[in-house]
Amino acid sequence: MSCVLGIDIGSSLSKGVIMRNHEIAGSCVERSGGDYKITAERIKQGLLSMAGVSTRDIRYTVATGYGSKMVNFADMVMTDLSCHARGVFHLLPRVRTAVDVGDLYSKAFRIDEKGNLAKFLLSSKCAGGSARILKVLAKVLQVEVGDLGELSLKSQKRVDFSTGCAVFAESEAISWIAEGVQKEDLVAAIHRALAAQLNSLAERVGVINDFALVGGGARDVGLVKSVEEIRHITVMVPPEPHFTAALGAAIIAGETSKP
């Protein structure tokens, strides 16, 4: 029994995918924590357990992501965007432009007709252009990050942040709360602010349909809706958008290790 692994060590969450005979045999996610080596090993063991295989059954492992160099059992390290491109192409073969809404950065990239990375742009280090700003607002509002999307959809009154900076947005949100602005209206406002930055990044890399959002931020339905409203299109989101880099890494592992 021969399998391949793809492991994506992100700054916040780490993901893994195991494939057998070109099919996904298991996936898992862990908080990255302070020791990426330990996290990678936990993911590996979890994947082996899900697939019912042992270490000797692993033919090849590709690591990607922020802490990829700490995966000491990886056979190869690939950039996360190359892996995202392959993962997106596998799940959504018509997509040619995508934005990865990550915890530290957002990244717009183009995919060619073979699933390879063709072009990319990264956001600045400012948290206002990544999913980190959602965590900042969630902390201010004392709600779970995972609840922001549904909360945003309940907004009845439009308010707009005057800044794209996470630090100033936090201060502005606190002031609005003191004035009685509802939580859902603040969440919708931050979604629009982040969506505008994501759209600008996508425009700069060049939007070719179809268009997709991936990464942890793509799980936020309110953010997806805001991007759709700006672009006037239906944004494509894979079922598990935070797994696309790990999936792409596993696909590359399978291709690289062919006899």
C-alpha positions as CSV (number, residue, x, y, z in Angstrom):
1,M,0.0,0.0,0.0
2,S,1.6,3.2,-1.2
3,C,0.6,6.7,0.0
4,V,1.8,10.3,-0.2
5,L,1.5,13.2,2.3
6,G,1.1,16.9,1.9
7,I,1.7,19.0,5.1
8,D,1.0,22.7,5.3
9,I,2.5,24.3,8.4
10,G,0.8,27.7,8.7
11,S,1.4,30.5,11.2
12,S,-1.9,29.8,13.0
13,L,-3.2,26.4,11.8
14,S,-1.4,23.4,10.2
15,K,-3.1,21.0,7.9
16,G,-2.3,17.7,6.4
17,V,-3.7,15.5,3.6
18,I,-2.8,11.8,2.8
19,M,-3.6,10.4,-0.6
20,R,-3.8,6.8,-1.8
21,N,-4.2,5.9,-5.5
22,H,-4.8,9.6,-6.3
23,E,-7.7,9.8,-3.8
24,I,-7.8,11.6,-0.5
25,A,-7.6,9.0,2.3
26,G,-7.6,11.4,5.2
27,S,-7.1,15.0,6.3
28,C,-6.5,16.7,9.6
29,V,-5.8,20.1,11.1
30,E,-3.9,21.2,14.2
31,R,-3.1,24.5,15.9
32,S,0.5,25.3,14.8
33,G,1.6,26.1,18.4
34,G,5.2,27.0,19.3
35,D,6.9,23.9,18.0
36,Y,6.3,23.2,14.3
37,K,8.3,19.9,14.5
38,I,5.9,18.5,17.1
39,T,2.9,19.8,15.2
40,A,4.1,18.2,12.0
41,E,4.6,14.9,13.7
42,R,1.1,15.0,15.2
43,I,-0.4,15.6,11.8
44,K,1.6,12.8,10.3
45,Q,0.5,10.3,13.0
46,G,-3.1,11.5,12.7
47,L,-3.0,11.0,8.9
48,L,-1.5,7.5,9.2
49,S,-4.2,6.5,11.7
50,M,-7.0,7.8,9.4
51,A,-5.6,5.9,6.4
52,G,-4.8,2.8,8.4
53,V,-1.2,2.7,7.2
54,S,2.3,3.0,8.8
55,T,5.3,5.2,8.1
56,R,6.8,2.6,5.7
57,D,3.7,2.9,3.5
58,I,4.5,6.6,2.8
59,R,6.2,7.0,-0.5
60,Y,6.8,10.7,-0.5
61,T,6.1,13.8,1.6
62,V,5.9,17.4,0.5
63,A,5.9,20.2,3.1
64,T,4.7,23.8,2.5
65,G,3.7,26.8,4.5
66,Y,5.2,29.2,7.0
67,G,7.0,26.5,9.0
68,S,7.7,24.0,6.2
69,K,11.4,23.8,6.8
70,M,10.7,22.4,10.3
71,V,9.1,19.3,8.8
72,N,12.2,17.1,9.2
73,F,10.6,14.0,7.6
74,A,9.6,15.9,4.3
75,D,11.3,14.8,1.1
76,M,10.7,18.2,-0.5
77,V,9.6,21.7,0.4
78,M,7.4,23.7,-1.9
79,T,6.1,27.3,-1.8
80,D,2.6,27.5,-0.5
81,L,1.3,29.3,-3.6
82,S,2.6,26.6,-5.9
83,C,0.7,24.1,-3.7
84,H,-2.4,26.3,-3.5
85,A,-2.4,26.5,-7.3
86,R,-2.4,22.7,-7.7
87,G,-4.9,22.2,-4.9
88,V,-7.3,24.7,-6.4
89,F,-6.9,23.3,-9.9
90,H,-7.7,19.8,-8.6
91,L,-10.9,21.0,-6.9
92,L,-12.0,23.8,-9.2
93,P,-10.3,23.2,-12.6
94,R,-12.0,26.2,-14.2
95,V,-10.5,28.7,-11.7
96,R,-7.7,30.9,-13.1
97,T,-7.5,33.6,-10.4
98,A,-7.6,33.0,-6.7
99,V,-6.9,34.8,-3.4
100,D,-5.6,33.0,-0.4
101,V,-6.9,34.8,2.7
102,G,-4.3,33.8,5.3
103,D,-3.6,34.8,8.9
104,L,-0.5,36.9,8.2
105,Y,-0.8,37.7,4.5
106,S,-3.3,37.6,1.7
107,K,-2.0,36.4,-1.7
108,A,-3.5,36.8,-5.1
109,F,-2.4,34.3,-7.7
110,R,-3.1,33.1,-11.2
111,I,-3.2,29.5,-12.3
112,D,-2.4,28.3,-15.8
113,E,-4.3,25.6,-17.8
114,K,-2.1,22.9,-16.3
115,G,-2.6,23.9,-12.7
116,N,0.7,25.6,-12.3
117,L,1.3,28.9,-10.6
118,A,1.6,31.6,-13.3
119,K,1.7,34.9,-11.3
120,F,1.2,36.1,-7.8
121,L,1.2,39.2,-5.5
122,L,1.4,39.4,-1.7
123,S,-0.4,41.8,0.6
124,S,1.7,44.0,2.8
125,K,2.5,42.9,6.4
126,C,-0.4,45.0,7.7
127,A,-3.0,42.8,9.4
128,G,-5.7,44.9,7.8
129,G,-5.2,43.0,4.5
130,S,-5.4,39.5,6.0
131,A,-7.7,37.4,8.1
132,R,-5.8,38.6,11.2
133,I,-8.1,41.7,11.2
134,L,-11.1,39.4,11.7
135,K,-9.4,38.0,14.8
136,V,-8.8,41.5,16.1
137,L,-12.5,42.5,15.7
138,A,-13.7,39.2,17.1
139,K,-11.7,39.9,20.3
140,V,-13.1,43.4,20.6
141,L,-16.7,42.1,20.1
142,Q,-16.0,39.1,22.4
143,V,-17.3,36.6,19.8
144,E,-15.8,33.6,18.1
145,V,-14.1,34.2,14.8
146,G,-16.1,31.3,13.3
147,D,-19.3,33.2,14.2
148,L,-18.4,36.4,12.3
149,G,-19.8,35.3,9.0
150,E,-23.3,34.6,10.1
151,L,-23.3,37.6,12.3
152,S,-22.4,39.8,9.3
153,L,-25.3,38.6,7.3
154,K,-27.7,40.0,9.9
155,S,-26.5,43.6,9.4
156,Q,-29.3,46.1,8.9
157,K,-27.4,49.4,9.0
158,R,-24.3,50.3,7.0
159,V,-21.3,51.8,8.7
160,D,-17.8,52.0,7.2
161,F,-14.4,52.0,8.7
162,S,-12.4,55.0,7.8
163,T,-9.1,53.1,7.8
164,G,-7.7,49.8,6.5
165,C,-5.2,49.5,9.4
166,A,-6.0,46.9,12.0
167,V,-4.8,49.0,14.9
168,F,-6.9,52.0,14.0
169,A,-9.8,49.8,13.0
170,E,-9.7,48.3,16.5
171,S,-9.9,51.8,18.1
172,E,-12.6,52.8,15.7
173,A,-14.7,49.7,16.6
174,I,-14.4,50.4,20.3
175,S,-15.6,54.0,19.7
176,W,-18.6,52.8,17.7
177,I,-19.5,50.2,20.3
178,A,-19.6,53.1,22.8
179,E,-22.0,54.9,20.5
180,G,-24.3,51.9,20.3
181,V,-23.5,50.5,16.9
182,Q,-24.6,46.9,16.6
183,K,-22.1,44.1,16.5
184,E,-23.4,42.8,13.2
185,D,-23.0,46.2,11.5
186,L,-19.4,46.4,12.7
187,V,-18.6,42.9,11.4
188,A,-20.2,43.7,8.0
189,A,-18.1,46.9,7.9
190,I,-14.9,45.1,8.5
191,H,-15.8,42.5,5.9
192,R,-16.3,45.3,3.3
193,A,-13.0,46.8,4.3
194,L,-11.1,43.5,3.9
195,A,-13.0,42.6,0.7
196,A,-11.9,45.9,-0.8
197,Q,-8.2,45.1,-0.1
198,L,-8.6,41.6,-1.4
199,N,-10.2,42.8,-4.6
200,S,-7.5,45.4,-5.1
201,L,-4.9,42.6,-4.8
202,A,-6.7,40.5,-7.3
203,E,-7.0,43.3,-9.7
204,R,-3.3,44.0,-9.6
205,V,-2.5,40.3,-10.4
206,G,-5.1,40.3,-13.1
207,V,-8.5,38.7,-12.7
208,I,-9.3,35.9,-15.2
209,N,-12.5,34.0,-14.5
210,D,-13.4,31.8,-12.7
211,F,-12.4,33.5,-9.4
212,A,-12.0,31.7,-6.1
213,L,-11.2,32.5,-2.4
214,V,-9.2,30.0,-0.4
215,G,-7.4,29.9,3.0
216,G,-8.9,30.2,6.4
217,G,-10.6,33.5,5.7
218,A,-12.6,31.9,2.9
219,R,-14.6,30.0,5.5
220,D,-16.2,33.3,6.5
221,V,-19.5,33.6,4.5
222,G,-19.8,37.3,5.2
223,L,-16.4,38.0,3.7
224,V,-17.2,35.9,0.7
225,K,-20.5,37.8,0.2
226,S,-18.7,41.1,0.5
227,V,-16.2,40.1,-2.2
228,E,-19.1,39.0,-4.4
229,E,-20.8,42.4,-4.0
230,I,-17.6,44.2,-5.0
231,R,-16.9,42.0,-8.0
232,H,-20.6,41.4,-9.0
233,I,-19.9,37.7,-9.5
234,T,-20.3,34.4,-7.7
235,V,-17.0,33.7,-5.9
236,M,-16.1,30.0,-6.0
237,V,-15.0,28.5,-2.6
238,P,-13.9,24.8,-2.3
239,P,-15.6,22.8,0.5
240,E,-12.6,23.0,2.8
241,P,-10.8,26.1,1.5
242,H,-8.1,26.0,4.2
243,F,-6.8,22.6,3.0
244,T,-6.0,23.6,-0.6
245,A,-2.2,24.0,0.0
246,A,-1.9,20.7,1.9
247,L,-3.9,19.0,-0.9
248,G,-1.7,20.6,-3.6
249,A,1.4,19.4,-1.7
250,A,0.1,15.9,-1.6
251,I,-0.7,16.0,-5.3
252,I,2.8,17.2,-6.1
253,A,4.2,14.5,-3.8
254,G,2.3,11.9,-5.9
255,E,3.6,13.3,-9.2
256,T,7.2,13.7,-8.0
257,S,7.4,10.2,-6.7
258,K,6.1,8.4,-9.8
259,P,8.5,5.6,-10.9
